[in-house]
C-alpha cells in the first residue's frame, strides 16, 4: 500500500496521527493504459490459454469482427518457468503457464529485432476475467506485475466476462464487448468444445495412429474459414433511418442479430464436413478401453500440451479413453444460471439496504422492469446456447450428449451444498 501526504480518502475512518506526521491516503489502483479504437488497425490482439482448437477458432472470431488477432502457441515447460520467474509465488499452474507463455512470445518478438516500446504499443493481451471468489479475480493485476518484472511495463492486459466488460460503454474503446463480440466468441468456443470432445471419443480406437488428429486439423480449418467469413451485422441505410426515427434502432439491431443466429446454417455445414472427415478414420470399437473422467481443475480440460502435463495423451497411451466435458459451454450455462439465481434472491432489495417503498412508484416500477429485463435476457442466452449446441451436435452425428441443465445439478447437490456459498 502506498502512503502519501494529503487528506484522507472519502469514506475512510478518521484517526489521530502524531503531530507533524503526513496523513495517509487510500490506495488507488494505478490507471492502466487504455486500448483505443483509433489503435485497432495497428494493434494485434493476442489470446491464449485454452486448447489449440479453442484459441484458433477464437482468433477467427475476432478477426471476423475486424481485429488484428493472433492465437499464442500452446504453453510448454519453458513458458511455465518464465511464469515462475516473473510472477508472484503461491499462484496456480494456469496463471504461471498463461502469463509465462505470453512473456515467452514477447521475448521471441524482441529477439526478431523489435524493440520493447514497439511491442508494447502494437500488442494487447485479451483473456477471460471475473470478480471471482478466488484468486481468479486478481489474475489481471498479477499478469501486469509479471509483465513489468519482465520489462514490458506498459503492456496492456484486457479482460472480459459475464460480470465485466472493459470499455463496453466507451465510444473510444478498442475492444467492443457488444452482442456481436459475444455471439462470435460463443459460436467459436462452442464448436471447439464439441470438436475436442469428439476427438477424445474417437482417438483411443483409431487403427492408424494420428488419423484422428489429421481429421481434427482439417475440420478445424473448415470451421476457421467459416467463422472468419462471418461479418458482423450492419443494417441497411434505409432500415437504420426508419428504426432510428421510431426510436427502435437498438431493439431492431438486437432482434436481427438473434434471428440471424437462429437461421444461419454455415456452421452446420462445417460440422457436416467435419463429420465426413472423422468418418474417414478407421476405428476398432471392440477394443476394451476404461473411461477416465477428467474433473477438478477446469484448466486441465481446456489446455493442450505441458499445461496439463499432457494428461489426455498419457491416459490414451495407457489404453484408456479420456472423458472431457464441454468446459466453456458448461461454464457459460453455469454463469447464466447463477446470475439468474442471484438476481432472484436480491429481488425487492435495494443496494442501501432499505425496503421497497411504493410511495415512490416510478422508482419501484423501474427497478421491477430492470429485474424482468435481466431475467429475460439471461433466459434467452441459456436457450440460445442450448439450441445452438444441440444443432451442432446433431450435424456432427449426435454421438455426444446434450448440455445437462444446471437446475438438475443444483437439485442433486441441494442436500450437500447451498448454492449461496458460491
Buried (B, 14 or more C-beta within 10 A) or exposed (E): EEEEEEEBEEEEEEEEEEEEEEBBBEEEEEEBEBBBBEBBEEBBBBBBBBBBBBBBBBBBBBBBBEBBBBBBBBBBEEBBEBBBEBBEEEBEBBBBBBBBBBBBBBBEBBEEEBEBEEBBBBBBBBBBBBEEEEEBBBBBBBBBBBBEBBBBEEBBBBBBBBEBBBBEEEEEBBBBBBBBBBBBBBBBBBBBBBBBBBBBBBBBBBEEEEBBEBBBEBBBBBBBEBBBEBEBBEBEEEEBEBBEEEEEBEEBBBEBBBEEBEEBEBBBEBBBBBBEBBEEBEBEEEEEBEEBEBEEEBBBBBBBBBBBEEBBBEBBEEEBBBBBBBBBBBBBBBBBBBBBBEBEEEEEEEEEEEEBEEEEEEEBEEBEEEBEEBBEBBEEBBEBBBEBBEBBBBBBBEEBEEBEEBEEBBEEEEEEEEBEEE
